[in-house]
């Protein structure tokens, strides 16, 4: 059943002369349908937000962040965001390009002498592509982005983790942590958290959603997060409200110039004219004639995330969960967000 069908039902219940649903009524219905999908997917706890160009339009928490202790999820509950980390990495890399300290066609082997991909460029890693210009091929692999850490560090004049921490601090993302090991004593000296950062990270970890594996029958059981450190494509911890701060900074041109963002939100095309699905940091596709840029994250049997932006409407949906239910079906990596029931309900509501 599509979300629009619910809107029709709402109108019929109100009667033929009733006014169209207000924005709040629309969002309430949307929240109800998202919660039904959450239950169907067996996700124990989830939080969501919708952001326009100026503020958070909608925020809602669902279920429990820790069913073992009956702790309810909140919109400021921290989650592992998994693959959404690569959006932040892409932003750091693109800022380096804007500053003239990095080029998109730079070979990453310049920074990683023994690179397993000596011919991979910055742009190719960001777009999950490889091969020569005439034979460009797509393969989604967030772990591959780790090569970018070695290019971002000299541009930022500090280790990648500190560059990420600086980005979080600049945006006052106080409920976010640059990696589950951000307070580890074994980190190199240059990556060590300051006392103030450690105090803040400690508070975030105390409220972190517990990870869960969900069986085929929908039974949830405690599990462990697969991410143990900050990588360029995984490991960031955040909340939907903190992500909203990042999203607003992107939309308002605080982090990247509008032409840089437009370039990132552009599909690469190979020599055969085939449009490849992933831009620089985001998937890019069309839905009913409108551009859609999006990304997802998956921590196997532990966590998942989904963010979807409609540039023409300046609106973004972000969802974070403490099981991998938001990242199903696995074919999301092929580049079609409409296979996600959560994305379909949002698109069905917003795009007419």
Number of C-alpha atoms within 10 A of each C-alpha: 7 13 20 19 12 16 18 13 12 17 16 12 10 13 10 8 8 11 9 13 15 9 11 11 13 18 18 14 18 20 19 14 19 22 21 13 17 21 16 11 19 21 29 29 30 32 28 24 23 23 23 20 17 14 13 18 16 17 20 19 23 23 20 21 29 20 18 10 8 10 15 17 25 22 18 19 25 29 31 34 29 30 26 29 27 28 21 19 25 25 21 23 28 28 20 20 17 13 11 10 15 18 17 17 11 16 19 24 19 14 17 16 10 9 14 11 17 13 15 20 23 24 24 26 25 26 27 22 24 18 14 13 11 10 11 17 17 18 14 16 15 21 14 16 22 18 22 24 22 16 24 26 19 15 20 18 10 15 18 26 23 19 21 25 21 15 18 22 14 12 16 13 19 17 24 24 31 27 24 18 15 24 20 14 11 10 12 9 8 10 19 17 20 10 10 8 16 16 12 15 22 14 12 22 17 10 18 22 28 25 29 28 24 21 11 9 8 14 12 18 16 15 17 15 19 17 18 13 16 22 26 27 26 29 26 27 24 28 28 32 24 20 23 21 18 22 23 22 16 17 19 14 13 12 20 18 16 14 10 15 17 13 12 24 22 21 19 22 15 17 11 9 8 12 15 23 23 28 24 28 30 27 27 26 22 12 15 10 8 13 16 21 22 26 24 27 27 25 25 20 22 26 32 29 29 25 23 23 22 20 17 9 13 13 21 24 26 24 26 31 36 33 32 25 29 27 22 17 13 11 12 18 19 14 18 16 27 15 14 18 18 21 20 14 19 21 21 16 18 11 12 9
